């Protein structure tokens, strides 16, 4: 049986703050369960309801960081760092590289930009690139990836 990821969950220490953050990213609130201190968001506004994020408030001693990635188009990944800045969200260094441009995970290959939600969960925008993977290159900036494919 084949399928796709329908739903993932992250933990928060402050549900109201998390709701504001994910709505700022453009994720529509699907359902808020105040008594259970949880909220559910659709990944894409105006699209088919194929993917969902659940956010659950827990006590600080129960909180554990999570990671998930949003798939975006090529054009979107190239503008992600500036778009996040407009939202007053900072891209974060990853794999020892500063977020001056998207990073390329050369084993896939895919261009990525990492950032964090208010709790510190690791979030990523990602776009799978055309072309052969080059795992020997590790993780590099997109401009280096372009140079490696122009040779």
C-alpha positions in Angstrom: 0.0 0.0 0.0 1.3 3.5 -0.9 0.2 6.7 0.6 1.4 10.1 1.7 1.8 11.7 5.1 -1.6 13.1 6.1 -0.9 14.4 9.6 2.0 15.2 11.9 2.1 16.7 15.4 4.3 19.0 17.4 4.3 20.1 21.0 4.0 23.6 22.3 4.4 25.2 25.7 1.9 28.0 24.8 -1.0 27.1 22.5 -2.1 30.7 21.8 1.4 31.7 20.7 1.7 28.6 18.5 -1.7 29.3 16.9 -0.7 32.8 16.0 2.7 31.6 14.6 1.2 28.9 12.3 -1.5 31.2 11.1 1.2 33.8 10.3 2.7 31.1 8.0 -0.6 31.0 6.2 -1.9 27.8 7.7 -5.7 27.9 8.2 -6.9 26.9 11.6 -9.1 23.8 11.1 -10.2 23.1 14.7 -9.3 24.3 18.2 -10.0 22.1 21.1 -9.6 24.5 24.0 -10.4 21.8 26.7 -7.7 19.5 25.3 -5.3 22.4 24.6 -4.7 21.4 21.0 -5.2 23.0 17.6 -5.3 21.5 14.1 -4.2 23.4 10.9 -4.5 22.6 7.2 -1.2 22.8 5.4 -2.6 24.6 2.4 -5.3 27.2 2.3 -7.8 26.8 -0.5 -6.5 23.4 -1.5 -7.9 20.0 -1.0 -7.7 19.0 2.7 -5.0 16.4 2.3 -2.5 17.3 5.0 -2.9 18.5 8.6 -0.7 19.7 11.5 -1.7 19.1 15.1 -0.3 21.3 17.9 -0.6 20.1 21.5 0.2 22.1 24.5 2.2 20.3 27.2 3.9 21.2 30.4 7.5 22.4 29.9 9.0 19.2 31.4 7.0 17.2 28.8 8.1 19.2 25.8 10.3 17.6 23.2 11.5 19.3 20.0 10.2 17.9 16.7 11.0 18.5 13.0 8.9 18.6 9.9 9.2 20.1 6.4 6.8 21.9 4.1 7.2 21.1 0.4 7.2 24.3 -1.8 7.8 25.2 -5.4 11.2 26.2 -6.8 10.1 29.8 -6.9 8.9 29.7 -3.3 12.1 28.1 -2.0 14.2 30.8 -3.7 12.2 33.5 -2.0 11.7 31.8 1.4 14.4 33.6 3.3 13.1 37.0 2.3 9.5 36.0 2.9 10.3 34.8 6.4 12.1 38.1 7.1 9.0 39.9 6.1 7.1 37.8 8.7 9.8 38.7 11.3 10.9 35.0 11.4 14.6 34.3 11.1 16.1 31.5 9.0 18.6 29.5 11.1 22.0 28.1 10.3 22.0 24.4 9.5 24.8 21.9 8.9 27.2 24.6 9.9 26.1 26.9 7.1 24.6 30.4 7.4 21.2 30.9 5.8 22.3 33.5 3.3 20.5 31.4 0.6 18.8 27.9 0.5 21.0 25.0 1.4 21.1 21.9 -0.9 21.0 18.4 0.7 23.0 16.9 -2.1 22.0 13.3 -1.5 18.4 14.0 -2.5 19.0 16.7 -4.1 16.7 19.2 -2.4 16.9 22.9 -1.6 16.0 23.8 2.0 15.6 26.7 4.4 15.3 26.0 8.1 13.6 28.1 10.8 12.1 27.5 14.2 8.6 28.0 15.7 8.3 30.0 19.0 8.9 26.8 21.0 12.0 25.8 19.1 10.6 23.0 16.9 12.7 22.7 13.7 10.7 23.6 10.6 11.9 23.5 7.0 10.8 24.6 3.6 12.0 22.2 1.0 12.0 21.7 -2.8 13.3 18.6 -4.5 15.6 19.6 -7.3 16.0 18.1 -10.8 19.3 16.4 -11.6 21.4 13.7 -10.2 22.2 13.5 -6.5 25.8 14.1 -5.5 26.0 12.8 -1.9 29.7 13.3 -1.8 29.1 17.1 -1.7 27.2 16.8 1.6 25.2 20.0 2.3 26.2 23.2 0.4 24.7 26.5 -0.5 22.5 26.6 -3.6 24.9 28.7 -5.6 27.6 26.1 -5.0 25.1 23.4 -6.2 24.5 25.4 -9.4 28.3 25.7 -10.0 28.7 21.9 -9.5 26.1 21.3 -12.2 27.5 23.8 -14.7 30.8 21.9 -15.0 
